[in-house]
Amino acid sequence: MPEVKISIGGREFEVACQTGEEHYLKTAAAMLDAEAAVLASQIGRIPESRMLLMAGLMLADKTAGIEEQMRALEEKFAAQQTLIEELRQRPEPEPQPVEVPVIPAALRENLAEMAARAESIAQALDEKLG
């Protein structure tokens, strides 16, 4: 079982851990050390046991807040999953007919006649000018 030296609040400790878990121990120790540094800056030098207790309580408080946030997010996620499942279970909506406006035949004929007249006038102009 490996022994790892860690520093918390300016004090050195040797702690044993499972093989391969040294990184996790060092990460946890760094978190505890950061809380101890906050205490030291606010209070000054305090006994080792009190420093470790207070730093541990500060981390536990943060952890409790994060766990509460996680529970709220898990509840929200579950509600969203339920809603998604309900939406998937709904039948497909009936297709709705789409009405496209149709140009009346009389209007088409009038436009075609106007276009023919315009072409006729343009051709007559071309013959007179050309």
C-alpha positions in Angstrom: 0.0 0.0 0.0 1.7 3.2 -1.1 2.3 6.1 1.3 1.8 9.6 -0.1 3.0 12.8 1.4 0.4 15.6 1.4 0.5 19.1 2.6 -2.6 20.7 4.3 -2.4 24.1 5.8 1.4 24.2 5.7 1.6 20.9 7.6 3.0 17.6 6.1 1.1 14.3 6.5 1.9 10.8 5.3 -1.2 9.0 4.2 -1.6 5.4 2.9 -3.9 4.6 0.0 -4.7 1.8 -2.5 -2.4 1.3 -5.4 -3.4 3.5 -8.3 -5.4 5.9 -6.2 -2.6 8.3 -5.4 -3.9 10.8 -7.8 -7.3 10.9 -6.2 -5.7 11.3 -2.7 -3.5 14.2 -3.9 -6.6 15.9 -5.5 -8.6 15.5 -2.3 -5.7 16.8 -0.3 -5.4 19.8 -2.6 -9.0 20.6 -2.0 -8.7 20.3 1.7 -5.5 22.4 1.6 -7.3 25.2 -0.3 -10.0 25.3 2.4 -7.3 25.3 5.1 -5.6 28.3 3.3 -8.9 30.2 3.4 -9.2 29.5 7.1 -5.5 30.5 7.7 -6.0 33.8 5.9 -9.2 34.6 7.9 -8.3 33.3 11.3 -4.5 32.9 11.3 -2.7 30.0 12.8 -5.1 27.5 14.5 -4.5 24.0 16.0 -4.1 21.2 13.5 -7.2 19.3 14.6 -9.4 22.4 14.5 -8.0 23.4 11.1 -8.7 20.0 9.6 -12.2 19.9 11.2 -13.1 23.3 9.9 -11.7 22.7 6.4 -13.5 19.3 6.3 -16.8 21.0 7.3 -16.3 23.7 4.6 -15.8 21.0 2.0 -18.8 19.0 3.3 -20.9 22.2 3.1 -19.9 22.7 -0.6 -20.5 19.0 -1.3 -24.0 19.2 0.3 -24.8 22.2 -2.0 -23.6 20.4 -5.0 -25.6 17.2 -4.1 -28.7 19.3 -3.7 -28.2 20.9 -7.1 -27.6 17.4 -8.6 -30.9 16.2 -7.1 -32.8 19.2 -8.5 -31.2 18.6 -11.9 -31.9 14.9 -11.8 -35.6 15.7 -11.1 -35.7 18.2 -13.9 -34.0 15.7 -16.2 -36.5 13.0 -15.2 -39.4 15.3 -15.9 -38.0 16.2 -19.3 -37.5 12.5 -20.1 -41.2 11.8 -19.1 -42.3 14.7 -21.4 -40.2 13.4 -24.3 -41.7 9.9 -23.8 -45.3 11.4 -23.7 -44.6 13.3 -26.9 -43.3 10.1 -28.6 -46.4 8.2 -27.6 -48.8 10.8 -29.1 -50.2 9.8 -32.5 -49.0 11.5 -35.6 -51.2 14.5 -36.4 -53.6 14.2 -39.3 -52.3 15.7 -42.5 -54.0 19.1 -43.1 -54.9 20.0 -46.7 -53.2 23.0 -48.0 -55.1 25.3 -50.3 -53.2 26.9 -53.1 -54.8 29.9 -54.8 -55.6 29.3 -58.4 -55.5 32.0 -61.0 -58.9 32.1 -62.7 -59.0 31.1 -66.3 -60.5 34.4 -67.5 -57.6 36.3 -65.9 -55.0 34.0 -67.5 -56.7 34.6 -70.9 -56.7 38.4 -70.4 -53.0 38.4 -69.4 -52.1 36.2 -72.4 -54.0 38.6 -74.7 -52.2 41.6 -73.2 -48.8 39.9 -73.6 -49.7 39.2 -77.3 -50.6 42.8 -77.9 -47.4 44.0 -76.2 -45.4 41.7 -78.4 -47.3 42.9 -81.5 -46.6 46.6 -80.6 -42.9 45.9 -80.0 -42.6 44.1 -83.3 -44.3 47.0 -85.1 -41.9 49.4 -83.5 -38.9 47.3 -84.5 -40.1 47.3 -88.1 -40.6 51.1 -88.2 -37.3 51.9 -86.5 -35.3 49.2 -88.2 
